[in-house]
Amino acid sequence: MRVVVQEAPFDFAAEAAGFADGRHDMGAVVTFTGIVRDVTSGDLQAMEIEHYPGMTEKALTAIAEEARQRWSLGDVLVIHRYGRLHAGDKIMMVATAARHRKDAFEAAEFLMDYLKSRAPFWKKEHAGDSADWVAARDEDEAALTRW
């Protein structure tokens, strides 16, 4: 299991290949990458992501370990960036490996739902002449009720 919180961009292809290589005991690897999207008005200049070092890694490690136990995963990878990002930048990646695809898919969805709504990151969108903190969305909170 690997959990990384970093400012630098990551290479999705290299991370996915490294995660999947040599998985003779796993029948499924699921990957997901979140990308910064432009705001509705189309004028996103940047998204700023803040976090508390130490606390964030601890929280992400705990949820990755929970996923590993609940779905009998062979491995988990979570990468999440912070700092100033622009539309099209990769913001996060989740990868899960399991003996069966159902476990790998469900665990990946669980992790993505957690990262979207509960992970200790604070996001501010800079668009036009304003900078606004991104508020929690009801549909993201509702997604957690599945788990």
CORZIPE-V986032 format. One record per residue. N is the residue number from 1. RES is the residue in one letter. PSI is psi in whole degrees, -180 to 180 (none if undefined). Layout:
BEGIN
N_RES_PSI / N_RES_PSI
END
This chain:
BEGIN
1_M_136 / 2_R_129 / 3_V_126 / 4_V_130 / 5_V_118 / 6_Q_157 / 7_E_-34 / 8_A_151 / 9_P_156 / 10_F_155 / 11_D_102 / 12_F_-47 / 13_A_-44 / 14_A_-42 / 15_E_-45 / 16_A_-43 / 17_A_-45 / 18_G_-36 / 19_F_-39 / 20_A_-26 / 21_D_134 / 22_G_18 / 23_R_70 / 24_H_-18 / 25_D_-4 / 26_M_139 / 27_G_-9 / 28_A_138 / 29_V_126 / 30_V_135 / 31_T_151 / 32_F_140 / 33_T_128 / 34_G_141 / 35_I_139 / 36_V_124 / 37_R_153 / 38_D_153 / 39_V_167 / 40_T_-38 / 41_S_-12 / 42_G_16 / 43_D_35 / 44_L_124 / 45_Q_-37 / 46_A_159 / 47_M_127 / 48_E_129 / 49_I_127 / 50_E_157 / 51_H_169 / 52_Y_109 / 53_P_143 / 54_G_-58 / 55_M_-44 / 56_T_-49 / 57_E_-40 / 58_K_-44 / 59_A_-43 / 60_L_-38 / 61_T_-42 / 62_A_-43 / 63_I_-34 / 64_A_-40 / 65_E_-39 / 66_E_-45 / 67_A_-42 / 68_R_-41 / 69_Q_-44 / 70_R_-34 / 71_W_15 / 72_S_50 / 73_L_148 / 74_G_-29 / 75_D_158 / 76_V_141 / 77_L_130 / 78_V_124 / 79_I_131 / 80_H_134 / 81_R_161 / 82_Y_172 / 83_G_-159 / 84_R_118 / 85_L_159 / 86_H_163 / 87_A_133 / 88_G_-16 / 89_D_145 / 90_K_128 / 91_I_-33 / 92_M_164 / 93_M_139 / 94_V_136 / 95_A_138 / 96_T_145 / 97_A_132 / 98_A_164 / 99_R_-31 / 100_H_146 / 101_R_-35 / 102_K_-46 / 103_D_-44 / 104_A_-44 / 105_F_-48 / 106_E_-42 / 107_A_-40 / 108_A_-43 / 109_E_-42 / 110_F_-48 / 111_L_-42 / 112_M_-42 / 113_D_-42 / 114_Y_-47 / 115_L_-36 / 116_K_-36 / 117_S_-25 / 118_R_-15 / 119_A_142 / 120_P_71 / 121_F_147 / 122_W_129 / 123_K_135 / 124_K_127 / 125_E_130 / 126_H_113 / 127_A_135 / 128_G_-128 / 129_D_12 / 130_S_162 / 131_A_118 / 132_D_137 / 133_W_141 / 134_V_122 / 135_A_154 / 136_A_142 / 137_R_142 / 138_D_-41 / 139_E_-30 / 140_D_-41 / 141_E_-42 / 142_A_-32 / 143_A_-29 / 144_L_-21 / 145_T_-19 / 146_R_-27 / 147_W_none
END
